Amino acid sequence: MVALLILTTQRHAEALAEKRAQLTLQIAMLGERKNTKIIALLEEQGRDNPLLESRVDREADEMGQISDSFQNLVKIEGAKLPKGTS
């Protein structure tokens, strides 16, 4: 009976941890989208404002692009693989 109670508690804790991880990922992705939009708007303002010097900032342009979450996951998973495996 005690073992059943422990297993049930562990499964419940694992389910909560998974939900928490998914929520954290969603919040991070939303934050990334917001930051990307802010950077894009700042860059647009810099181009449109006649009082500011026109310049090209490649890093800001890259940061202003929304990243593909699936591609990022593939890169992360690829980094975790031991050398010599694909």
Secondary structure as the mmCIF struct_conf table of DSSP 4:
data_model
#
loop_
_struct_conf.conf_type_id
_struct_conf.id
_struct_conf.beg_label_comp_id
_struct_conf.beg_label_asym_id
_struct_conf.beg_label_seq_id
_struct_conf.end_label_comp_id
_struct_conf.end_label_asym_id
_struct_conf.end_label_seq_id
HELX_RH_AL_P HELX_RH_AL_P1 VAL A 2 ASP A 48
TURN_TY1_P TURN_TY1_P1 PRO A 50 LEU A 51
BEND BEND1 LEU A 52 LEU A 52
HELX_LH_PP_P HELX_LH_PP_P1 GLU A 53 SER A 54
HELX_RH_AL_P HELX_RH_AL_P2 ARG A 58 MET A 63
TURN_TY1_P TURN_TY1_P2 GLY A 64 GLY A 64
BEND BEND2 GLN A 65 GLN A 65
HELX_LH_PP_P HELX_LH_PP_P2 ILE A 66 SER A 67
HELX_RH_AL_P HELX_RH_AL_P3 SER A 69 LYS A 80
BEND BEND3 LEU A 81 LEU A 81
HELX_LH_PP_P HELX_LH_PP_P3 PRO A 82 PRO A 82
TURN_TY1_P TURN_TY1_P3 LYS A 83 GLY A 84
#
